[in-house]
Amino acid sequence: MFSIGQLSAKTGVKIPTIRYYEQMGLIENAGRTTGNQRRYDQAGLERLSFIRHARELGLSIEDIRELVELSRHPDQPCTRAHALAGHHLQSVRARISKLKKLEKELARIATLPDEGHVGSCNVIHALADHSLCKGNH
């Protein structure tokens, strides 16, 4: 059994976040000692590690909730889990594409020549007037 502090140390998840996940039903309510301290078992540790990794990959709480629910039915097909992962992958790729466009435009803006004072600063002018941007970002 693990205290909430031990669980936090083992997973790298902060204590308030563990409590939040417990309130949301993502992890099982911990058993309590006679001193009212939370105690988590190995399954709780594994579930919290799963949630942390899913969050690191950028999955939403809603997607994690669905994956947790799916994990409660180990004999069911995992097509929904694959669909969730595939949808998230598409979203990540779209964000990467947008970030690459932003990078290109910011690199262009950062190298615009000007007279060296704010009144003629092309960075400020480009940020103030979207029509000065090259391409859609």
N, C-alpha and C positions, 0 to 999 in steps of 0.2 A: 504494500500500500504506500501511496505517496501523499505527502501534504501538498497543498497548493504551491508552496514555495519550491518544493522539490520538483513538482511537475513543471513549473516555470523554468527552473534551472535546466532541466533535461531537454525541454523543447525550445527554449528561447522565446516563449510567449509570455508576455507580461501578465501579472496577476489580474489586473482589472479586465484584461481581454479574456482571460480564462473564465472569469465570472460572467462576462458578457455572453460568451459562447454557451455557457451553461444556462443562462436565462433564456437564450434564444432556442434552446433545445438541440443545439449542434453536438453537445456532449452531454452525457447522462448526468443527472444531478448526483453530486458526490454524496457518499455516505458521510455521516457525521460521528465524531467521537463524543464521548460524554462531555467533553469540554467544548463541543460545538465546532470543532475544527473539521474542515473538509478533508476527506480521504478518497483518493482516486486509485483505481486498480490498473493493471497492465493494459486492459482494453481502453481505459480512459486516456492513458498515455499514448497509445497507438492512434486513437481517434484524433487527439489534439495534434499529433505529429502530421497526420493526414491533412487536417484543416490548415495547419501552418504551411505545408508544402503547396497545397492548392492555392492559398492566398499569395504565396511567393510567385506562383505561376500566373497570378492575376485573375483567377476565377472569382466570380461574384459570390457573395454570401448566398444568394438564391441558388446558384448552380451547385455550390457546396452542399447546401441543404438537400437538394435533389440527389446528389451523389451519396450523401450519408444515408438517405432513405433507401436508395438502390442497394447500398451495401448491407442493409438489413435483410435482404432477400437474395442470398448467395446462389440460389438455384435458377434465378431468372436470367433471361438473355441480357447481355450487356450492350445491346444496340443503343439504348438511350445514353449510356455513358460515353460511347464513341461519338454519338451525335453532339453531346455537350462539348466534348473536347474539340471536335471538328469546327463547331460554331465559334468557339473561343479562339481557335487558331486563325480562322478567317478574320475575326475582329483584330487580333494582334497584327496580322499581315496588313490590314487596312491602316492601322495606326502607324506601322513602320513606314508604309508608303507615304503617308502624310508627313511624318517626321523627316523623311528624306527630302521632300519638297521644301519643308520649312528650313532645313539645314542649308540647302542650296541657296534659297533666297536670303537667309541671314548672312551667309558667307559673301554673297554679292553686295548686300547693303553695307556690311562692315568694311568693305574695301572701296566704297565710293569715294572719289576724291572731293575735297572741299577746301575752303580757305582757312580752316583751322580754328574757327570760332563758332560758337553755338548758333549765331544768327544765320550762318550759311551751312550749317551741318546737314549733310545729305542723309545721315542716319535718321535724324529727327524728322526731316522732310519726308523721307520714305515711309516712316512709321505713321506720320500724320496724314498721308495721302496714299491710300491703297492703290490708286491708279499708277503710281510710280513703280509698283512692283512688276516684276517680269513673271509671267505665268500665273497659274492658279495654285494657291496653297491653302 
